[in-house]
Amino acid sequence: MSEVQGTVEFSVELHKFHNVDLFQRGYYQIRAGLKIPSRIPHRLFATVAGQAGDSSLCSACVHENNVYSRIFQILYRNEEIILNESMNFRVHLLLDGERVEDALNEADFQLKLDLHFTDSEQQLRDVPAIPVISSRTLCLHFHPRRGLHHHVPVMFDYFHLSVVSVTVHASLVALHQPLISFARPGKGSWLGKGNLEAGPDQSSMSLENLVFGAGYCKPTSSEGSFYVPSENCMQHAYKWHKDLCLLLLNAQRGLHTYYTLIMSEIPDLPQLKLEELSVEETLSQLCMELQVFPSSEPAHMFFKSIFQVL
C-alpha cells in the first residue's frame, strides 16, 4: 500500500466548569487527550497558547501530549469556574494514498476528558500524580471536507456530578508525501505508546506507482534518470493530483463557510474579512500549473513537481 501524509488540526477549548453536586471540597483539574487508533501510523503534538513550562498550578500546560487545565478549587455546590483554556492537537497520519478521503472519514478520532481530584495541598507539588476520579470520551465525527465544529456540555458520572462545556474545531490542513518517520504501533497499543515497531518506511518504495498508476514500470539502471512515463501514466498522475487538490480546497471552503456563519450569527465577534477562494478556478489553476510541466522531462522531475504544486 502506498501512503500519503495527512495533517489534521484539532482546536479544543474548555469554557466553564460547573459543580452540580460534587461530594468533596478540594482541588480539581481537567485533562484532555486526543486518541487515534493504533492501526493508523501517526504522530501527535499537543500545544497550549502561552504555555510557560511543564506542570503548572495557575495555567494550562502539556504533559506527554495531554493537556492539563489549571488547578481550581471547589468549595460550594453550584459553583462555577471560568476556565477559558484553549489547546491544539496536531496529528500527522499515514493514509492509504488511493483512498485518502475515505481513510480520513474512517479515522476514529476521540477526545478523552479526565477529571482529577485531591484534597491535599501537599499533593499539588506533584501535579501528574493527582488521581483521576471520572472520565468521559467524546467520539469526534470528523469529515475531511466539512471539518468538525461542535460545542457540547460534558457531564461526568453521578458520583462526581459536574459539567464542563467544551468546544471542538477540526480541519484537514495538509496532504503531501511522507516527510517524517512514523513509528508503527505494535499490538495492544491505542495511544501509540509502548510496543512501537519502527519498521521501514514502505511508502517511499511505492509512491511513484501510486502517482503514475499500475502501468508504471520503475526505470532500469540503464535508463537512469532519463525515463519518461507513458501518456497513460501521466493522465493518471494528473487525476490523482487533481483529486487531492480538490479535497484540500473543499476543506478550506468548509472552514470558510463555518467562519462566515459564526460571524453572521454572533455580530459581537470581531468581524474579520477573509478572502474566499473559488474552488473551481483555483483547482483549474493548480492543474494547469502541473500540466505545463514538459512531458519530456524525466519521471523523477515530474514526480517532484507534483508535490510542489499540491
Steps between C-alpha positions, in 0.01 A plus 500: 500500500630845405449768761450875517560715806193692611486762775188574702486772765260496795430810705341430840380757751385434856259780586328457837503240773176475696480312828153346503546295815856386561527309826843631602656840538851531370715551194389388155656483158387397152734323261436467127658256259439408137476129420584360158460129413829313507425348158579843350870595521502850642690770687317723747607841630307690767551870572355770722512868410731689732625189678773599743633154583408163642246427772353822628237575764392830348482432126445221249802295396597200287623174651571202272269639229213537745385847599451577869269782599599726785419375850176649636345477844136401554336596830127534437216327321399661167833680491615603152862535393597687182784309332525643145796277418583426138716221367601361162563143392687460171487147357714371214362176355610252236200441272429259218591713199230346280217583741612802700155648559350165605792433733444835672126433524569167667755632749349459845619818672400527866543770763554365851422726796612398849397663826774490765464581869697539820417654835867515598699817437816294539404286200485814286879490498476202264223593255534196266442269798160649590255208461223484242147461637285504186544482122299575190581427135355696208486340155605767251313453172756671281425554131798601280295744290275653766740470791352486850343784698320407819413641841386259769457485879681194634358356822709275721348202683234510773749470785694802371210703367652789309502642149764657279404681178726412208541637148679293235607611153693286253621538143716322246796733443753309286556205266843411365758227467619358835749748645552359849567149626214317663529238770257221424316392817517139609206298620299624792600862467227764470674827567814400316698456821710195563557204268593736220644323201699750297480298180641612167321778319308311232330806350803630309548159335169518312403868493589532132266210420227678693546821301552349155271196535535125467639531146810683621823301477790612711788591266791264474847610598590538131211745446608690809342838560396546134196270519184676377159363616241399240202722416267273702727535803502877462119516479476286813737738680295803391179346635661393830641848551164660413311283751733597786487869408119487490488341844723770649305780332171360628648480851596867474153590371336307785704696754421831329126419485485423870696813592267717291196342665634567850579862412142556384341330801722667761545863387689588820799296383780682314385520139803389302468495123651185352583452136279232348666265255304381200540124515446450127732781387775412748479131409527584131804720566676232707437236235625732227822571691573129505403432139732768362788292637673356189386141442846420365660563839620195698253328732681597818482871408126484428446298818674772702294774336170332592556555870618856444169587330286308752 
